[in-house]
């Protein structure tokens, strides 16, 4: 599942750039989001149980 839809991403990045986000800042943000996504995929694959305090 993609992190965000392409249209939503384009609108969000345009808004962020209007507020002063640089290419380097966007690259770092995408790296962090990508790493979090990979971590979630691994945790789901290994079926790591969720701590009780984080269960909804």
C-alpha positions as CSV (number, residue, x, y, z in Angstrom):
1,X,0.0,0.0,0.0
2,X,1.5,3.4,-0.9
3,X,2.2,5.9,1.8
4,X,0.2,8.6,0.1
5,X,-1.7,9.0,-3.2
6,X,0.2,10.8,-5.9
7,X,-2.2,13.7,-6.1
8,X,-2.2,14.2,-2.3
9,X,1.6,14.1,-2.4
10,X,1.8,16.7,-5.1
11,X,-0.5,19.0,-3.3
12,X,1.2,18.5,0.1
13,X,4.7,19.0,-1.3
14,X,3.6,22.1,-3.2
15,X,2.1,23.5,0.0
16,X,5.3,22.6,1.9
17,X,7.5,24.3,-0.7
18,X,5.4,27.4,-0.5
19,X,6.1,27.4,3.3
20,X,9.9,27.1,2.6
21,X,10.6,23.4,2.4
22,X,13.8,22.8,0.4
23,X,14.7,19.8,-1.8
24,X,17.0,18.5,0.9
25,X,14.3,18.8,3.6
26,X,11.8,16.9,1.3
27,X,14.4,14.2,0.6
28,X,15.0,13.7,4.4
29,X,11.3,13.6,5.1
30,X,10.8,10.9,2.4
31,X,13.7,8.9,3.8
32,X,12.2,8.9,7.3
33,X,8.7,8.0,6.0
34,X,10.3,5.2,3.8
35,X,12.2,3.8,6.7
36,X,9.1,3.8,8.9
37,X,7.2,2.0,6.2
38,X,10.0,-0.7,5.9
39,X,10.0,-1.1,9.7
40,X,6.2,-1.6,9.7
41,X,6.4,-4.2,6.9
42,X,9.1,-6.1,8.7
43,X,7.1,-6.0,12.0
44,X,4.0,-7.2,10.2
45,X,6.0,-9.9,8.4
46,X,7.4,-11.2,11.7
47,X,4.1,-10.8,13.4
48,X,5.6,-8.7,16.2
49,X,2.9,-8.3,18.9
50,X,1.8,-4.7,19.6
51,X,2.3,-3.5,23.2
52,X,-0.9,-3.2,25.1
53,X,-0.4,0.5,25.7
54,X,-0.6,1.1,21.9
55,X,-3.6,-1.1,21.1
56,X,-6.7,0.9,20.1
